């Protein structure tokens, strides 16, 4: 399995806007701009609220057990459906899992994790 490289960092809103302005200036000047994907939070607290222990456990269970549906994930983890749906939605928005949606019969959504490790790097 591959390692998903996700740049995760802590940046102030001002820093994010400064980066945006710098990129816009480079584009306007006709300079080549290299796309950089990342996941940034305004504070360590924001990071901790988004990547909770329960959500990291979900990523592990999805990778190891490969549940066929959110209902299966709920049963495997002994967690209620509402919290599973909420946590999976957040992880999907963050780009840390993918949902394979079936159009056959009753609409099922299968969560997938296509990596076995996340590398986290933060400046100190």
Backbone bond lengths (Angstrom), bond angles and torsions (degrees), N, CA, C in turn:
res aa  C-N    CA-C-N  psi(-1)  N-CA   C-N-CA  omega(-1)  CA-C   N-CA-C  phi
1 X - - - 1.446 - - 1.526 108.36 -
2 X 1.290 116.16 154.16 1.458 120.62 -175.89 1.523 112.24 -94.44
3 X 1.311 114.45 161.81 1.453 121.54 174.45 1.517 107.41 -93.12
4 X 1.308 116.92 127.88 1.454 120.60 176.26 1.513 107.01 -88.66
5 X 1.296 116.19 119.89 1.453 119.88 -179.69 1.524 108.85 -93.36
6 X 1.301 114.28 110.52 1.453 121.07 179.58 1.511 107.00 -121.17
7 X 1.305 115.86 121.08 1.462 119.68 175.71 1.515 107.27 -79.65
8 X 1.308 115.83 117.19 1.456 121.92 179.73 1.513 107.07 -117.74
9 X 1.307 115.99 128.30 1.448 118.45 -177.34 1.509 113.60 -147.40
10 X 1.303 114.03 171.85 1.454 122.72 177.64 1.525 106.61 -113.73
11 X 1.322 116.90 120.72 1.459 121.68 179.32 1.521 109.08 -139.96
12 X 1.301 115.27 143.06 1.465 119.15 174.90 1.523 108.74 -74.73
13 X 1.316 116.12 160.37 1.459 120.66 177.16 1.522 110.30 -58.92
14 X 1.322 117.69 -39.72 1.464 121.77 178.55 1.525 110.72 -60.57
15 X 1.315 117.04 -43.37 1.466 121.70 179.33 1.536 111.13 -63.44
16 X 1.318 116.41 -41.21 1.469 120.77 178.41 1.526 110.05 -63.97
17 X 1.330 117.09 -43.94 1.467 120.95 179.33 1.528 111.08 -66.81
18 X 1.329 117.67 -36.68 1.463 120.84 175.94 1.525 110.94 -62.78
19 X 1.339 116.82 -42.97 1.474 120.82 177.04 1.521 110.83 -61.28
20 X 1.325 116.09 -41.48 1.461 120.95 179.26 1.531 110.38 -62.78
21 X 1.330 116.60 -45.03 1.463 120.53 -179.51 1.522 110.89 -63.44
22 X 1.320 116.57 -39.96 1.472 121.02 178.46 1.523 110.95 -63.51
23 X 1.321 116.80 -42.59 1.466 121.31 178.74 1.527 110.73 -66.16
24 X 1.333 116.85 -43.58 1.469 120.64 179.05 1.524 110.36 -61.72
25 X 1.334 117.27 -40.68 1.465 121.03 177.39 1.516 112.15 -62.63
26 X 1.337 116.98 -40.93 1.462 121.14 178.51 1.521 111.11 -65.23
27 X 1.316 117.33 -40.68 1.465 121.13 178.38 1.523 110.09 -64.98
28 X 1.320 115.91 -44.18 1.457 120.85 -179.93 1.532 111.08 -62.08
29 X 1.324 116.94 -35.27 1.467 121.47 179.82 1.530 112.04 -79.08
30 X 1.327 116.64 -6.07 1.457 120.02 179.11 1.514 113.42 86.27
31 X 1.310 117.55 10.12 1.459 121.30 178.60 1.524 110.07 -75.50
32 X 1.320 114.19 152.46 1.457 119.99 176.69 1.533 108.12 -76.38
33 X 1.315 115.96 132.09 1.456 121.20 -179.77 1.521 108.64 -116.13
34 X 1.320 116.44 127.59 1.453 122.01 179.31 1.522 108.89 -88.12
35 X 1.321 115.32 127.74 1.462 120.49 179.69 1.523 109.73 -70.14
36 X 1.316 116.39 131.44 1.454 121.98 177.41 1.520 108.28 -127.43
37 X 1.317 114.79 119.97 1.461 118.91 178.09 1.511 108.73 -96.19
38 X 1.294 114.67 142.99 1.451 118.82 178.46 1.509 111.02 -163.84
39 X 1.285 114.26 168.50 1.442 122.84 179.53 1.524 105.78 -124.11
40 X 1.327 116.13 111.73 1.457 120.03 -173.90 1.517 111.34 -119.66
41 X 1.311 114.71 144.37 1.450 122.73 178.81 1.518 108.14 -124.27
42 X 1.329 116.22 152.53 1.466 120.58 -180.00 1.520 112.17 -76.16
43 X 1.329 116.59 -21.91 1.460 119.01 -178.57 1.524 109.75 -153.39
44 X 1.297 115.37 164.99 1.462 121.21 175.58 1.526 109.35 -62.57
45 X 1.336 116.60 -34.23 1.462 120.52 178.77 1.532 110.66 -64.35
46 X 1.335 116.89 -40.49 1.457 120.87 176.96 1.519 111.39 -62.74
47 X 1.316 115.76 -40.90 1.467 121.85 176.48 1.531 109.78 -59.71
48 X 1.319 116.32 -47.69 1.468 120.91 -178.49 1.527 112.08 -65.72
49 X 1.345 117.02 -33.97 1.471 119.91 178.07 1.528 110.91 -69.39
50 X 1.323 117.48 -34.12 1.462 120.75 -177.88 1.528 112.03 -80.43
51 X 1.308 117.53 -43.70 1.463 121.36 -176.83 1.525 109.61 -108.79
52 X 1.316 114.22 71.36 1.462 120.69 -179.53 1.526 110.64 -73.82
53 X 1.290 115.79 166.13 1.467 121.02 177.11 1.521 110.40 -58.87
54 X 1.335 117.31 -42.38 1.471 121.17 179.83 1.527 111.66 -61.46
55 X 1.325 117.73 -40.02 1.471 120.93 -179.53 1.526 110.79 -70.85
56 X 1.311 116.93 -38.67 1.470 119.33 176.38 1.528 110.31 -65.63
57 X 1.327 117.29 -36.84 1.467 121.15 175.64 1.528 110.60 -63.39
58 X 1.340 116.97 -39.09 1.464 120.04 177.42 1.520 111.18 -60.14
59 X 1.334 116.90 -44.06 1.463 119.96 178.05 1.525 110.35 -57.27
60 X 1.319 116.71 -43.15 1.462 121.54 -179.73 1.534 110.88 -64.08
61 X 1.325 117.29 -46.98 1.461 121.62 -178.93 1.532 110.45 -63.39
62 X 1.323 116.98 -42.35 1.467 120.81 179.85 1.529 109.87 -61.90
63 X 1.326 116.63 -43.21 1.468 120.09 -179.38 1.524 111.51 -66.77
64 X 1.324 117.41 -43.89 1.472 121.14 -175.76 1.524 113.35 -78.23
65 X 1.332 117.44 -46.58 1.462 121.62 -172.15 1.525 114.00 -92.13
66 X 1.348 117.07 -19.89 1.462 122.56 179.45 1.539 112.61 49.56
67 X 1.334 117.42 60.56 1.468 119.61 179.71 1.530 110.51 -63.08
68 X 1.314 116.01 145.68 1.469 122.10 -177.41 1.523 112.94 -83.65
69 X 1.335 116.09 -11.82 1.461 119.57 -178.11 1.523 109.20 -158.21
70 X 1.325 115.32 169.75 1.458 119.60 175.28 1.531 110.34 -67.91
71 X 1.339 116.62 -32.04 1.464 119.86 176.19 1.526 110.22 -63.24
72 X 1.320 116.44 -42.21 1.468 120.54 177.21 1.518 111.79 -63.56
73 X 1.322 116.51 -38.56 1.463 120.86 177.23 1.524 110.10 -65.01
74 X 1.318 116.45 -40.26 1.461 121.14 178.27 1.528 110.83 -62.01
75 X 1.333 116.48 -44.45 1.467 120.09 179.20 1.533 111.08 -65.85
76 X 1.319 116.99 -42.82 1.469 121.54 -177.86 1.521 112.05 -62.84
77 X 1.317 116.34 -38.15 1.461 120.78 -176.04 1.529 113.32 -94.59
78 X 1.333 116.81 -5.02 1.471 121.43 -176.28 1.531 111.61 55.87
79 X 1.321 115.35 40.71 1.472 121.03 177.04 1.517 108.57 -118.95
80 X 1.339 115.63 152.55 1.462 118.88 -178.36 1.533 110.71 -72.45
81 X 1.313 115.19 153.79 1.463 122.87 -174.76 1.523 112.22 -59.23
82 X 1.329 117.60 -39.97 1.464 120.68 -177.51 1.531 111.02 -60.26
83 X 1.329 117.46 -44.81 1.466 119.39 -179.28 1.529 111.37 -70.99
84 X 1.331 117.30 -33.72 1.472 120.55 176.67 1.522 109.85 -63.05
85 X 1.319 117.20 -48.98 1.466 121.47 -179.12 1.527 110.25 -60.25
86 X 1.316 116.89 -43.71 1.465 120.87 180.00 1.529 110.99 -63.28
87 X 1.328 117.51 -48.37 1.459 120.61 -178.13 1.529 112.20 -66.55
88 X 1.332 116.57 -40.95 1.465 120.21 178.81 1.531 110.15 -64.59
89 X 1.322 117.70 -40.00 1.469 121.12 178.11 1.528 110.92 -60.64
90 X 1.310 116.80 -43.98 1.464 120.78 179.54 1.523 110.52 -65.05
91 X 1.328 117.59 -44.96 1.466 120.77 179.93 1.531 111.27 -64.37
92 X 1.331 116.18 -35.65 1.464 119.78 177.11 1.526 110.53 -67.20
93 X 1.338 117.32 -43.88 1.464 121.05 178.21 1.530 111.43 -60.78
94 X 1.318 116.55 -35.26 1.458 121.14 179.43 1.531 112.05 -77.37
95 X 1.326 116.93 -9.09 1.458 120.87 179.23 1.518 113.70 81.74
96 X 1.323 117.01 20.03 1.458 120.68 -176.95 1.524 113.53 -97.81
97 X 1.327 117.29 -7.62 1.456 120.87 171.04 1.520 108.62 -150.99
98 X 1.311 115.31 160.40 1.458 121.87 177.91 1.516 108.93 -116.57
99 X 1.321 115.10 151.15 1.456 120.70 176.71 1.521 108.54 -113.03
100 X 1.320 116.16 125.47 1.464 121.43 173.37 1.512 106.16 -98.27
101 X 1.320 115.08 114.51 1.461 120.10 -176.24 1.522 109.96 -102.30
102 X 1.318 115.48 128.86 1.455 122.37 -179.28 1.516 109.70 -94.82
103 X 1.307 116.80 143.94 1.461 120.58 177.68 1.530 111.35 -103.94
104 X 1.313 117.36 0.49 1.467 120.89 -178.38 1.522 110.21 -82.81
105 X 1.318 115.81 134.99 1.454 120.69 175.38 1.514 112.70 50.04
106 X 1.300 115.08 -134.60 1.456 120.28 177.17 1.519 108.05 -67.25
107 X 1.285 116.35 131.96 1.465 120.50 -174.80 1.531 110.20 -68.89
108 X 1.323 116.11 115.03 1.460 122.75 178.76 1.518 108.90 -108.98
109 X 1.298 115.13 146.41 1.464 121.08 176.53 1.520 107.81 -121.50
110 X 1.343 115.49 123.39 1.455 120.30 -178.71 1.529 109.20 -108.37
111 X 1.344 117.39 116.24 1.465 119.46 177.83 1.521 110.23 -75.99
112 X 1.329 116.03 140.49 1.468 120.01 177.75 1.520 110.37 -133.74
113 X 1.308 114.80 144.18 1.460 122.78 174.67 1.521 105.42 -124.74
114 X 1.336 116.77 116.78 1.461 121.00 -172.37 1.522 113.05 -103.38
115 X 1.301 116.88 32.27 1.457 121.76 179.16 1.516 107.98 -151.73
116 X 1.321 116.12 165.09 1.460 117.65 -179.69 1.522 113.82 -117.20
117 X 1.328 116.38 0.55 1.457 118.78 -179.66 1.516 109.80 -158.75
118 X 1.317 115.50 144.89 1.460 121.50 172.07 1.523 107.38 -110.74
119 X 1.300 116.07 135.79 1.466 120.58 173.65 1.507 108.38 -99.10
120 X 1.303 116.02 124.41 1.459 121.89 179.87 1.509 107.59 -113.18
121 X 1.328 115.02 124.72 1.444 120.38 176.98 1.521 108.46 -126.85
122 X 1.313 115.22 130.56 1.458 120.00 178.07 1.516 108.91 -135.90
123 X 1.291 114.98 139.69 1.457 119.77 175.95 1.521 108.71 -73.30
124 X 1.321 115.55 148.18 1.470 120.03 177.09 1.514 110.14 -114.58
